[in-house]
């Protein structure tokens, strides 16, 4: 029987491949659903999948509107340990959009369970801001929704943020490069 198994060893390849695939899927799903710090699952994903057609319509409306949302993260105004998100909203002609209702969802990718949803307040014409109570280094995804002039504009973008202490600037050492000039001049066949 053992010699017959050796003769038909290629018949075991599909069995081994299927076993490996099922084991890998179980391990990956267990990791995705059990690790509380790194979530690989988008909340309410099923509802978002059902609304795919609405999402495509929104993308088309965004293209027609041509609005531009630019973001900046700075130290918090009331508490410098917080991050402050500032957005500028302008139309396709570069004119700032005033009196808009701006909402954002800030998602630090490394700690996706720590997502924050907040409304931004208008601080000047076309400029909106809010303190975000998170200080997670790494890539953040910002999902902004702007409602103004009877239109809704949605945008999402990613920014790399670092909240650590800034490194001290390294001193720039200026060296006398007269020797290097002489070598270059010799190679070119000229005299300095």
N, C-alpha and C positions, 0 to 999 in steps of 0.2 A: 504494500500500500504506500509506503514511504517513497519507493522508487517511482511509482506512478504519479505522486504529487510533484516530484522533481521534474518529471517529464512535462507536466502541465502547469509549470510555475507561472506562465503568463496569464493563466486564468485567474490568478490571485491579484493581478494589477488593478482591475476595476474595483475589486472589493477593498483593497488598501486605499485607493484614491477616494472612494466614497466615505470610508471610515475617517480619513484625514479631513475631508471637507466638513463632515458633520461635527467632528470634534472641534475644529477651528471655529465654526459658527457658534457652537455652545460657549466656548471660551470668550469669544468677542462679545457676544450678547451679555454674558455674565458680567464682564468688565464694564460694559457700557451702562448697565442698569444698576450696578452696585457701588460704583465709585462716586461719592457725593461731591468731591472736589472738581472732577472733570466730567461734565455731562456731555454725552455725545447725542443727546436727544433734544430736539427743538420742542418747547412746550406748545401744546395745542396744535401739533403738526397736522393732525387729521383735518381740523377745521380749515387750516391754511391750504391744504391740498384741495379741499372741496371748493375753495374760493379762487382757484387758479385762473379762471377766466376773468374774474374781477381784477386780479392782480395784473394780467396782461392788458386790460383796458386802462388801468391806472398808469402803466408804463407808456402806453400810447398817449395818454393825456399829458404825462410829464414831458414827452417829446414835443408836443404841440406848444405847451406853455414855455418851455425852455428856461425855467427858473434855475437859479444857481444858489446852492446852499454851501457856504464855506464855514469850516469849524476851526476853533482855537481852544486849546485847554490852557488855563492859567491857574495860579494859586487862587483859592477862594477869597472872596471879598470880606466876609465876616470872620471866617476861620481859615487861615492860610494852610492848615493841614488838609483841607478838602480841595478837591479839584473843582474848577469852575469851567463849565462848558459855555462858550460864547459862539453863537451862530449869526452869520450875516446872510440875509435872504434878499436876492435881487432878481429882477425879471431879465428876460433875454436881451434887453437893451442896457443892462447895468444899473437900472434905477432901483434903489432900495425899496422893498415892499414894507409899508408901514401898517400898523394895527392888525397884524396877523395873529392867529392863534397857532402857537408852535408847541408841539409835543415831541419828546424824544424818548427812545428806549436805548440806554447805554448798556452794552454787554461786554464785560472784560472776557476775552476768549479763554484765558486760563482759569477763570472762575465764573463760568457761564451761569451758575446758579445764583450769582450775586447781581443779576441784572436789575437795573433801576429804570423805572418809568417816571418821567416828570414833565411838567409844563414849564416852558421858559417865559420869562417876563421881558417885555420890551424895555430896553435901557436907553435906546435912542432910535432914530428913524432907521428901521430895517435891521437893527441889531438886537439880539435876544440873548438872555443869559440865565443860568441857574447853577447853584452849587450842587455837585454830585458827591454824595457821601461815600466815595470809594477811592482807594489808593492802591490799585493793582497794577503792577508794571506789566508791560507787554502790549499785545495787539487788542484794541477795542473796536467793536462794531457799533456804530451809531446809526439808528434808524429814526429819521426825522419825518414828521408829518406837519405840513404847513397848510393852514386853511386861511385863505384871504381872497378877496374880490370874487366871491362865489365859486372858487375853485379849490381843489385839494391837490397838493403836490407832495409826493412821498419820495424819499431818497434814503439810500443806505450807503455808508462808506466806512472804511476802516482806517484807523490811525494807530501808530505805534507810540506809546506813552511810557515815560520813565519818570517816576516820582521820587527816585532816590536823591541823595545829596549830590550836587554837581561836583565833578572832579575838579581839583584845582588845575588851573592852566599850567601846562609845562612851559618853562622858560625857553625862549627861542635863543639859540646860541648863534651868534654871527661869527663866522670864521673868515680869516683872511684868505681869499681865494686867488691871490696873485700867483701861487705856484700852479694852480689849475689853469689859469689863463696862459701861463708860459707853455705848459704841456700842450694845450689846444693849439696855440700859435705854432709850435714846432711841428705838430701833426699836419697842420694846414700849409706848412712851408713858409710862414711869415715870421717876422720878428716882432716881439712885443713892443 
